[in-house]
Amino acid sequence: MSGPVGVQLAPMLSWQEFLDAAQAPESIPDGSGRHGDSAWSGASWADALRLAAEGWQQPLSEERVSVAALRERAGLTAPRLRLEPVWDVTGAEVDIGAYLGGEPECMVDLMPRRVSRVGKVVTFLIPAVYANTTPHAAIRHRGLALAALSAAIVAAGHSVEIWSGYAVHHGRPAARYTAMAKVISAGEPLDIGRLVFAAAHPAMLRRLWFAVWDGQERELARRLKEDRYGRPGYDCRAEDLPAESAAEAYVFPYLVPEHAQWRELGSALAWCRELFADLGLLNSTD
C-alpha cells in the first residue's frame, strides 16, 4: 500500500533561479515570506533580497575573523607538502643508473609538492528547515562552520556543489513536501558571502524559502502557511536532488538547536573539522 502523496517542487538549478522563485507573485495575501516578523526573520523582505544578491559578510566582522582564520581554528589548513624527486642536468645527487645510461639529466633534487586530492567534486546538501524556536546564534554558528569547510575544500583543490534543501511533513496522514535549490555550482568561484547568507542567515528560511512556497498554487500555499510551513522531521535525502548530484552527495543533518555543537562558534568549527576528516578530505592526524 502506497503512502500519502506529498509535493516535490522542481529543483532550482541555480541561485538566480531560486531568487526568481522567491520573488514570484504571491498566491496568498499574508505569506510570511514578505509579511512575516522582521525580528524573527533577521531581516526585512527588502534586506533579505539585498543580502541574497550581494552576500552576507557581517557575521565574519562581528566574530572578528576571516574565513581563512576560521579554517585555521578548525584545523582545516592548506594541504601539506611532500618531497618528490626531480631530474635535471644539475642537482644535489647523482642518479647512478641514469648516469651510466648516458642520460644528461642524471642529477636529482628533492622538490616540495603540495599534497591534495585534486579533481574531486564534493556535493553538500544543507537542510534549510529548523524549528521556529531556533535562535539566530545557532543558525549563524552552523553556517560559518560550513563556510569554513567549503572554503578549505576549494583551497585543497577540490570543487564544491552546495544545495539548500527544504523538507517538511504536512497533512494527515503526513506526507513529505520538498524543494531543492543550488547555492553554489561545481566549478564556479566560491562566493563566500552568498554561502554564508544561505547557510547562516535566518532570512534564508524565514523569508526566501517561505516566499517560494507562498508563490505556489493558492490552496497549497494556504495550507502550508496555516501549518507553519510544515512540521518535523526536516531530514533531507540524497534522492531529493537531481540524479546527477544525488550519487555522491553528503547530506547534513538538519539543525537541532539543543545540540551542543551549535552553541559556540568554536564547537561548531570542531564539529566541522571532524566531519571533514570523516569525508576523507582531511587526514585525522592533520
C-alpha positions as CSV (number, residue, x, y, z in Angstrom):
1,M,0.0,0.0,0.0
2,S,1.5,3.4,-1.0
3,G,1.9,6.1,1.5
4,P,0.4,9.6,1.5
5,V,1.3,11.7,-1.6
6,G,3.3,14.8,-0.9
7,V,4.7,17.6,-3.1
8,Q,8.2,17.9,-4.6
9,L,8.9,21.1,-6.4
10,A,11.1,21.1,-9.5
11,P,14.7,21.6,-8.5
12,M,16.1,25.2,-8.8
13,L,19.3,24.6,-10.6
14,S,21.0,28.0,-9.9
15,W,21.0,30.7,-7.2
16,Q,19.3,33.1,-9.6
17,E,16.6,30.6,-10.3
18,F,16.0,30.3,-6.6
19,L,15.8,34.1,-6.2
20,D,13.4,34.3,-9.1
21,A,11.1,31.7,-7.5
22,A,11.2,33.6,-4.2
23,Q,10.2,36.8,-5.9
24,A,7.3,35.2,-7.9
25,P,3.9,36.7,-7.3
26,E,2.2,35.6,-4.1
27,S,-0.8,33.4,-4.3
28,I,-1.9,34.3,-0.7
29,P,-2.1,37.8,0.8
30,D,-0.4,37.0,4.2
31,G,2.5,34.8,3.5
32,S,5.4,35.0,6.0
33,G,8.0,35.4,3.2
34,R,7.1,39.0,2.5
35,H,4.9,39.8,5.6
36,G,6.5,37.9,8.5
37,D,8.1,39.5,11.6
38,S,11.5,41.0,10.7
39,A,13.0,40.4,14.2
40,W,12.2,36.7,14.0
41,S,13.3,36.6,10.3
42,G,16.5,38.5,11.0
43,A,15.8,41.0,8.1
44,S,13.0,42.8,6.3
45,W,11.9,41.4,3.0
46,A,13.9,44.1,1.1
47,D,17.0,43.5,3.2
48,A,16.8,39.7,2.7
49,L,16.7,40.2,-1.1
50,R,19.7,42.6,-0.9
51,L,21.7,40.2,1.2
52,A,20.9,37.2,-1.1
53,A,22.1,39.2,-4.1
54,E,25.1,40.9,-2.6
55,G,26.2,38.3,0.1
56,W,26.4,38.5,3.8
57,Q,29.7,39.4,5.3
58,Q,28.5,40.8,8.6
59,P,28.9,37.7,10.8
60,L,32.6,37.5,9.8
61,S,33.2,41.0,11.0
62,E,31.1,40.5,14.1
63,E,33.1,37.5,15.1
64,R,36.3,39.4,14.1
65,V,37.6,36.6,12.0
66,S,38.1,35.9,8.3
67,V,37.2,32.7,6.5
68,A,41.0,31.8,6.5
69,A,41.1,32.3,10.3
70,L,38.0,30.1,10.7
71,R,39.7,27.4,8.6
72,E,42.8,27.6,10.8
73,R,40.8,27.4,14.0
74,A,39.0,24.3,12.7
75,G,42.3,22.7,11.7
76,L,41.4,23.0,8.0
77,T,44.8,24.2,6.8
78,A,46.3,24.1,3.4
79,P,47.5,20.7,2.1
80,R,50.8,19.5,3.5
81,L,54.0,19.4,1.4
82,R,55.9,16.3,0.4
83,L,59.3,15.9,-1.3
84,E,59.4,14.5,-4.8
85,P,62.5,13.7,-7.0
86,V,63.1,15.9,-10.0
87,W,65.8,15.0,-12.6
88,D,67.9,17.7,-14.3
89,V,71.5,18.4,-15.6
90,T,72.3,19.8,-12.2
91,G,71.3,18.7,-8.7
92,A,72.2,17.6,-5.3
93,E,72.8,13.9,-6.0
94,V,73.7,11.6,-8.9
95,D,71.3,9.1,-10.3
96,I,73.8,6.3,-11.0
97,G,71.5,4.4,-13.3
98,A,70.8,7.5,-15.4
99,Y,74.5,8.5,-15.4
100,L,75.7,5.0,-16.6
101,G,72.9,5.0,-19.2
102,G,74.3,8.3,-20.7
103,E,71.3,10.4,-19.7
104,P,72.3,14.1,-19.5
105,E,69.6,14.7,-16.9
106,C,71.2,12.4,-14.3
107,M,71.2,14.7,-11.3
108,V,68.4,14.6,-8.7
109,D,66.9,17.2,-6.5
110,L,64.0,16.8,-4.0
111,M,61.4,19.4,-4.6
112,P,58.4,20.2,-2.4
113,R,55.0,19.4,-3.9
114,R,51.6,20.1,-2.4
115,V,49.6,17.1,-1.3
116,S,46.0,17.3,-2.3
117,R,43.3,15.1,-3.8
118,V,42.6,17.4,-6.7
119,G,39.7,16.7,-9.0
120,K,37.0,15.5,-6.6
121,V,33.7,17.2,-6.7
122,V,32.1,17.4,-3.2
123,T,28.4,17.8,-3.1
124,F,26.7,19.0,0.1
125,L,23.0,19.2,0.8
126,I,22.2,21.5,3.7
127,P,18.7,21.2,5.2
128,A,17.3,24.7,5.4
129,V,14.4,24.0,7.8
130,Y,14.6,24.0,11.6
131,A,12.2,24.6,14.5
132,N,10.7,28.1,14.7
133,T,12.2,28.5,18.2
134,T,15.8,28.1,16.9
135,P,17.9,31.1,18.0
136,H,19.8,33.2,15.5
137,A,23.2,32.3,17.1
138,A,22.8,28.6,16.4
139,I,22.0,29.3,12.8
140,R,24.9,31.5,12.4
141,H,27.5,29.2,14.1
142,R,26.5,26.3,11.9
143,G,26.6,28.4,8.8
144,L,30.0,29.8,9.5
145,A,31.4,26.3,10.1
146,L,30.0,25.1,6.8
147,A,31.5,28.1,5.0
148,A,34.9,27.3,6.5
149,L,34.6,23.7,5.5
150,S,33.7,24.6,1.9
151,A,36.5,27.2,1.6
152,A,39.0,24.6,2.9
153,I,37.8,22.1,0.3
154,V,38.3,24.6,-2.5
155,A,41.7,25.6,-1.2
156,A,42.7,21.9,-1.3
157,G,42.0,21.8,-5.0
158,H,38.5,20.3,-4.9
159,S,35.3,21.6,-6.4
160,V,32.1,22.0,-4.3
161,E,28.5,21.9,-5.3
162,I,26.2,23.1,-2.5
163,W,22.4,22.7,-2.3
164,S,19.9,24.1,0.2
165,G,17.1,21.7,0.8
166,Y,13.6,22.3,2.2
167,A,11.9,19.2,3.6
168,V,8.9,19.1,5.9
169,H,5.9,16.9,6.7
170,H,2.4,18.2,6.2
171,G,-1.2,16.8,6.2
172,R,-3.0,14.0,7.9
173,P,-1.6,11.4,7.3
174,A,1.7,13.4,7.0
175,A,3.4,13.4,3.6
176,R,6.8,15.0,2.7
177,Y,6.9,18.4,1.0
178,T,10.3,19.1,-0.5
179,A,12.2,21.6,-2.7
180,M,15.9,21.9,-3.6
181,A,17.9,24.9,-4.7
182,K,21.5,25.0,-5.9
183,V,23.5,27.6,-4.0
184,I,27.0,27.0,-5.4
185,S,27.7,25.2,-8.7
186,A,30.7,22.9,-9.2
187,G,33.5,24.7,-10.9
188,E,32.3,28.3,-10.2
189,P,34.2,30.6,-7.9
190,L,33.2,30.1,-4.3
191,D,31.0,33.1,-3.3
192,I,31.5,33.1,0.4
193,G,29.1,35.9,1.0
194,R,26.3,34.0,-0.8
195,L,27.1,30.8,1.1
196,V,27.2,32.5,4.5
197,F,23.8,34.0,3.8
198,A,22.3,30.7,2.5
199,A,23.7,28.7,5.4
200,A,23.9,31.2,8.3
201,H,21.1,33.8,8.0
202,P,17.6,33.0,9.3
203,A,16.1,35.0,6.5
204,M,17.2,32.3,4.0
205,L,14.4,30.1,5.5
206,R,12.1,32.6,7.1
207,R,12.0,35.0,4.2
208,L,13.1,33.4,0.9
209,W,12.2,29.8,1.3
210,F,8.8,30.7,2.8
211,A,8.3,33.1,-0.2
212,V,9.0,30.2,-2.6
213,W,6.0,28.3,-1.1
214,D,3.9,31.5,-0.9
215,G,4.1,31.6,-4.7
216,Q,2.8,28.1,-5.3
217,E,-0.8,27.2,-6.2
218,R,-3.1,29.1,-3.8
219,E,-4.6,26.1,-2.0
220,L,-1.1,24.6,-1.4
221,A,0.3,27.9,-0.2
222,R,-2.6,28.5,2.1
223,R,-2.4,25.0,3.7
224,L,1.3,25.2,4.3
225,K,1.1,28.7,5.7
226,E,-1.6,27.5,8.2
227,D,0.6,24.6,9.2
228,R,3.5,27.0,9.9
229,Y,5.2,25.9,6.7
230,G,5.4,22.2,7.7
231,R,6.3,20.0,10.7
232,P,9.2,17.7,11.6
233,G,11.1,15.7,10.5
234,Y,13.2,18.1,8.5
235,D,15.6,15.5,7.1
236,C,16.7,15.9,3.5
237,R,17.7,12.9,1.4
238,A,20.2,12.5,-1.4
239,E,17.4,11.2,-3.6
240,D,15.7,14.6,-3.2
241,L,18.4,16.0,-5.5
242,P,18.6,15.6,-9.3
243,A,20.1,12.2,-10.2
244,E,23.4,13.7,-11.4
245,S,24.0,15.3,-8.0
246,A,22.5,12.6,-5.8
247,A,25.0,9.8,-6.2
248,E,27.9,11.3,-4.3
249,A,26.0,13.8,-2.1
250,Y,26.7,14.3,1.6
251,V,23.5,15.2,3.4
252,F,24.0,17.2,6.6
253,P,21.7,16.6,9.5
254,Y,19.1,19.3,10.0
255,L,19.8,21.9,12.6
256,V,18.6,21.0,16.1
257,P,19.2,24.0,18.4
258,E,19.5,21.7,21.5
259,H,22.6,20.1,20.1
260,A,25.6,21.4,22.0
261,Q,27.9,21.9,19.0
262,W,25.9,24.9,17.7
263,R,26.1,26.9,21.0
264,E,29.5,28.3,20.3
265,L,31.5,29.1,17.2
266,G,34.4,27.0,18.5
267,S,32.4,23.9,19.0
268,A,30.8,24.3,15.6
269,L,34.2,24.5,14.0
270,A,35.4,21.4,15.9
271,W,32.3,19.5,14.6
272,C,33.1,20.8,11.1
273,R,36.7,19.5,11.3
274,E,35.6,16.1,12.4
275,L,33.1,15.8,9.6
276,F,35.9,16.9,7.1
277,A,38.1,14.1,8.3
278,D,35.2,11.6,8.1
279,L,34.6,12.6,4.5
280,G,38.2,11.7,3.7
281,L,39.1,15.2,2.7
282,L,41.4,15.8,5.7
283,N,43.8,13.4,7.5
284,S,42.6,12.8,11.0
285,T,46.2,13.5,12.2
286,D,46.5,16.9,10.5
